[in-house]
Amino acid sequence: MQKIDMKYIGAHVSASGGVENAPDRAKEIGANAFALFTRNQKRWVSPPLSEKSIASFGKNLISTGISARHVLPHDSYLINLGNPDPEKRERSAAAFLDELERVEILGLGLLNFHPGSHLREIPETDCLDLIVQEMNNAIEKTKTAVLVIENTAGQGSNLGYTFEHLAYLIKGINSKERVGVCLDTCHLFASGYDLRDRKAYEKTMEEFDKTVGFSYLRGMHLNDCRSDFASRVDRHASIGEGMIGVDAFRFIINDSRLDNIPLILETPQPERWPEEIRLLRSFEGY
C-alpha cells in the first residue's frame, strides 16, 4: 500500500531569480512544503510578477508534486498594519494588499504575516483594533487568500505574543473563512508557552485550542530557540540546538492535529535544511 503523507515539512526557500525557482529549491532539500517571499521583502514597492513567472511557478509546483495548499508565503517584514501613524500605516496596507494579490495570482491560498507593533505610542488594544481594520479592508479588496497571523515572541513592541491577541484579531474579522494562524515554536517558547516536555506541550496546545482553536491553524514554523524561556527575545536555532530541545519536535511530528498543514523551517543554517527535514521525518511514528 502506498504511504500517504500526513506531515508536510519544508523550509523558507529563496525566490532569487524569480518565484518560479522556489518549488525546485524546496524539492532539492527533500521538502514537500515550503515558504517564500513573493516580492523583495526589503523594499516597499516591487515590480509585478511577469506572466512567464506566474505560469512557470504553477508548472513547477506540478512537476515537484508540491500542492499549493502546502505553500506558506510570508509578507515583507517592513509591513506594520498597526502603525499608529496614519500615513505609514497606509503605506503598509498598500504593500500588504499587493502581497495578497500576488498570492492569489500565483494560485496560492495563504499569506503569513506578523500582526504589527504599537511602537510604544498607543495602547495594545488600540493597535490590535487598527490591525483588525486593515485586515478587513484587505479582505474586502481581495477574493480568496487566507490572512494567516503569526504569533510573535513579543520582542520590542510587537503584538501577537499571546493567544488572547490572536483570538482578539480573529474575533474582529468579518469573514472568518479568510483568517488563520501560524504558530512559530521559537516565538511560542520565547513568549512564555512551554513545549519542552509532554506535559508542557499538551498544556500549551490545549490552551491554544481553548483560546483560538485548531480550526484556525493553517501552518507552523519549526524553530528551536537560542533565547531563554519567556525572555521575549526572538532568536532562532537549529532543531535540537536551542533551549527548547528535540522532544518538542517529536511531539509535533506525531500530533495528528497538525496533519496536512505546512510545517516550515526558518532555522539559521539553510545548508542544514536537508538534514533537519530528514531528522523531523525520522520522528514519524516514534
Secondary structure, 3 states (H helix, E strand, C coil): CCCCCCCEEEEECCCCCCHHHHHHHHHHCCCCEEECCCCCCCCCCCCCCCHHHHHHHHHHHHHHCCCHHHECCECCCCCCCCCCCHHHHHHHHHHHHHHHHHHHHCCCCEEEECCCECCCCCCHHHHHHHHHHHHHHHHHCCCCCEEEEECCCCCCCECCCCHHHHHHHHHHCCCHHHEEEEEEHHHHHHHCCCCCCHHHHHHHHHHHHHHCCHHHEEEEEECEECCCCCCCCCCEECCCCCCCCCHHHHHHHCCHHHCCCEEEECCCCHHHHHHHHHHHHHCCCC
